[in-house]
C-alpha cells in the first residue's frame, strides 16, 4: 500500500469480511449482517475504524411460479441502535426500503442468482448511507452451502465468498 499526502495512492487489498444471514420470524424477510475487520494501517490511512458493520433487512418476493425472485434491501432507521436489532424481534417498521437497489433474478432448484439492474438509480438512492453503502449487496448467488455476494470496495465491485457454517441450510432463500 502506498500512502501519498495522507491518502492511499492505491486501493488496499480487500479485508476480512463476515456475512451472517439470519431468517426472521416473517417468512419473506432476512437480516444480513456484514462485518469487516480492517487492517490497522488501512484504517488509519482511510480515516476509519478497525472494524465496520452494517445490517440490512432483505424482503424476499417470489413471482413467476416461484422461479423469479426480488430481494429488496432495507436500511435501518438511524434512531434504532444496530445492537438492538434481532431476527427474533424483527419489526419491519424500523426499516426503510431501497427499491432502486432491488436485486432481481432467478430461483432454480438448489441455486439462486440475483443482481441489481445496471442503472445509476441505486447509486443515487444509496448516497446518504455513507460508508455502509459499501456493504450493500449488488449481486448474490447461492449454490448449496455457498453464498457469493458482490459488495463495493473502494468504488470497485468485490465478490465475497462465504460457506455455511454448521446447522441446516438457511438464508438467501435456503430456508428448510
Secondary structure, 3 states (H helix, E strand, C coil): CCEECCEECCCCCCCEEEEEEEECCCCCEEEEEEEEECCHHHHHHHCCCCEEEEEEEEEEEEEHHHCEEEEEEEEECCCCCHHHCCCCCCCHHHEEECHHHCEEEEEECCEEEEEECCCCHHHHHHHHHHHHHHHCCCEEEEECCEEEEEEEECCEEEEEEEECCCCCCCCCCCCC
